[in-house]
């Protein structure tokens, strides 16, 4: 019985190594301490293989901020827009917390 299971496992391993063409895309998120960038690797022929996604402000990077205001969650540019008008306890950097506000 153990020999049969071993042969089956070996067969499945060898079959899993056979490359299968794919038409999917892969995305990558770069979360830095100040900025957030999203890139897409596209496998379709005739298109740029790597492109950086553009946010709603037509920029390639967004501030890595999350803000909470009157029950709403604001992310990126929206959170950066309210930095000066609200208390610092409602704005958090995405990559960690500022030690002074914790």
N, C-alpha and C positions, 0 to 999 in steps of 0.2 A: 504494500500500500504506500509506503514511504517513497519507494522508487517511482511510482506513478505520479505522485504529487510533485516530486522533484523534477521529473520530465515535463510536467504541465507548467510548473513555474518557470523552468528554463525556456520553454517554447513561448510563453507569454512575454518574458523579458526580451527575447530576440525579436518578436513581433513589435514590441513597443519601440525598438530602435529604428525601425523602418521610417524614413522621413515621409511625411504626408504634406503636400502643398496646402497652404492655408490662404484665405483671402481676408483674414481679420487684421485689425489694427491693434497696436499696443500703445497705451498711454503711460506717461511718466509724470509724477508730481514732485517738484523740487520745493520743499518747504524749508526755507532758510529762516534766520532769526529776524529779518526785516521784510523779505519779499517772498512771494509765492509765484512759481512759474509752472505751466503745464505744457508738455510736449507730446506730440503724437508721431509714432512711427507708422507710416503707411506702406503697405506691401503691394498696392495696386500699381501696375505698370503705367508709365506716363505721368505719374504724379511725383511731387517732391517726396523723397523718402522720409525726411524728418522735418516737421514744422512745429513751431511754437504757437500754442493757442492764444488767441487775442481775447481780452476780457471786454466787458461792456463799454469801457472807456477807450477802446481801440489801442490799448497798451499791451505789451507782452508780459509785463509783470504786475502783480497786485500786491498791496501791502498785506502782510501776514497778521491781520488783526481780526478780532471778533468783538463786537460790541452788543450790549443789551440795552434797549431803550423802550420803556413802557410796554414790556411784554414781547417786543419784537427782537429777533436776532439779526444783526447786520454784519456782513462779512466783506472784507477787502476795502474797496474804494468807499463804500457807504459808511463803514466803520471809521475810516480815516477822515471822512467829512465831518463827523461829529466830535472829534477828539477835543477840540477847544471849547465846545459848548456844554459838555457834561462832566460829571465827576470822574476822576480816574479809576474809581472802583468798578465801573461798568465796562471798561475796555481792557481786553486781555490780548497779549501777543500769542500767536498760535503755537510758537515753538517752546514756550515755557512761560513762567510767571516772573514778573519783575519782583525782586525780593522786597522792595520798599512797599508795594501795595498788598502783599500777602499777609 
